[in-house]
Amino acid sequence: MVRVDDAGSVTKCWLDREELGQLEAAAARADWEREIAVTLMGRCGLRADEVNYPGDAELRWSEDGECWFVEVRGKNTSGGDPKIRDAWVPETAQTNITRFSRERGRETGESWVRASKSSIRRWVKEAAEEVAQNATQPERWREVSSHDLRRSWATYHLVERQVDVRTMMSVGGWSDYSAIEPYLAEPTEGRIGDAMRV
């Protein structure tokens, strides 16, 4: 079930991996490009305004890391010009994105997602609304935003998988600890059980 924190001025939601899959499936039913946008935010940690930048030319295999990276041009959390970083791409996401790019005829140098930030945000809201139609607690799904996908991605890796903060800062584009600290949310009950088991 989507976890919601509405104690502050902004409602924050966290989706688990299964819920993210439901959102991706709902986006895919509307259009494959929408699914790619949700994947880039929820599985690769891109911000909504970073999604329409990368394409095949920015995707690369790292022999050293034995993993996929995509170059992202995005927000500089310490101010100034946009910052370029390499975001980690899960292999399943890379496979789907590459197939999408090939089947949609994207040329090298063209972006995978050809939509504005506002359209990308709207796509997330529309997919969440579709999932809400059949959800036990639909009101939770109606709170989900595009930034919640990045929030869920960061929390999953930081808290549930215990990826070190420096690695997450590098792949997520945070310049200092104060910028990443809000993503250190409460662990799930499953994570608590795993950590406390002797």
HELIX and SHEET records of a PDB file:
HELIX    1   1 ARG A   17  ALA A   30  1                                  14    
HELIX    2   2 TRP A   32  GLY A   42  1                                  11    
HELIX    3   3 ALA A   48  GLU A   50  5                                   3    
HELIX    4   4 ASP A   56  GLU A   58  5                                   3    
HELIX    5   5 GLU A   91  GLU A  103  1                                  13    
HELIX    6   6 LYS A  117  ALA A  132  1                                  16    
HELIX    7   7 PRO A  138  TRP A  141  1                                   4    
HELIX    8   8 SER A  146  THR A  155  1                                  10    
HELIX    9   9 TYR A  156  GLU A  160  3                                   5    
HELIX   10  10 VAL A  165  GLY A  172  1                                   8    
HELIX   11  11 TYR A  177  ILE A  180  1                                   4    
HELIX   12  12 GLU A  181  TYR A  183  5                                   3    
HELIX   13  13 GLU A  189  MET A  196  1                                   8    
SHEET    1   A 2 ARG A   3  ASP A   5  0                                        
SHEET    2   A 2 LYS A  12  TRP A  14 -1                                        
SHEET    1   B 3 LEU A  59  SER A  62  0                                        
SHEET    2   B 3 CYS A  67  GLY A  74 -1                                        
SHEET    3   B 3 LYS A  83  VAL A  89 -1                                        
END                                                                             
